Amino acid sequence: MKSVAVNGYGTIGKRVADAVSAQDDMKIVGVSKTKPDFEARMAVEKGYDLYISIPEREKLFQDAGIEISGTVDEMLDKTDIVVDCTPEGIGAKNLEIYKKLGIKAIFQGGEKHDNVGLSFNSFANYSDSFGKDYARVVSCNTTGLTRTLKPINDLCGIKKVRAVMVRRGGDPSQINKGPINAVVPNPPTVPSHHGPDLKTVMYGVNINTVALLVPTTLMHQHNLMVELENPVDVDEIKAKLNATPRVLLVKASEGLGSTAELMEYAKELGRSRNDLFEIPVWEESLNVVDGELYYMQAVHQESDVVPENVDAIRAMLEMEEENNKSIAKTNKAMGIL
Ligand code: NAD
């Protein structure tokens, strides 16, 4: 049983903690918080040992009646690996601390690939992280792109991808990012960072992306145009995506024609926090025209990277050599379709 610490118990961190706890070969030894807020209180109520990132704030936690088990340094002493889920940019600073302590660490997509040196996706390059000390699970959008482009590349080769990424303006709880009422080219330059980011896990893929922010909090939405190396028909693509774990073909005609309805579907599945770990692809959108595949998909930004974090732990701690075995194990424990 391997020990895992989560540094930064926010949107991603709390989900990673629960996903790790659901596995039978790893356990959470602690999670960290900077503030004694409701998430800190609920972490303790769930049974997680809570450590504080800012030791001077101990009294604040005491005053709030939230029991702490020590400081982050003490948490790091107890673990085989840390999953750093702190906000963008803080992970790069924490990397120096982890290096000094000689502790393995996984970072999130907000950190730059160059600062970590290795990016991770369960399907595209699992084995590159085997036994490695530091890796970064690519962002929610890049994870979404990889989930569908990797099987398509395996099936028939990809000549070139163009993708338009419609991004949620903020997460549902991010009141500091709203209210918003605009469509924002983000960035207004081409390509957006998503294409180059995909190349950190799908080496050599020819892709360009443009991205815009829209006033929604539920999910991202992607529109892909893929020039195929060896054109196949739509049914072969459907069969391939159907057989790919963590990808879900959905039908607008069944009432799943929007991100709102997909979130309703996640609720109906009884998922904790309404999470949709899978990448839904609209079946009706799949079409091959003049050797070019078109499709539309959505990404639940708060949860799609979570199973990838579990697989990254298995790869880096050399717990499972084959990606497919780790993917299957993670999926079973998390109830992924
Ligand atoms: P978040 O703000 O929801 O959570 C971050 C947590 O870290 C908060 O609890 C915060 O209090 C805590 N924290 C802040 N400074 C800290 C420090 N110095 N030490 C320890 N904890 C600290 O952020 P998030 O959305 O979970 O994002 C975390 C990472 O995951 C970022 O790299 C982000 O880019 C990436 N990511 C986010 C999403 C998303 O949609 N939310 C999706 C994929 C990847």
Residues whose N, C-alpha, C, O or C-beta is under 5 A from the ligand:
A	BS01	NAD	N7 G8 Y9 G10 T11 I12 G13 S32 T34 S53 C85 T86 P87 E88 I90 Q108 G109 G110 E111 S139 C140 D171 Q301 E302 V305
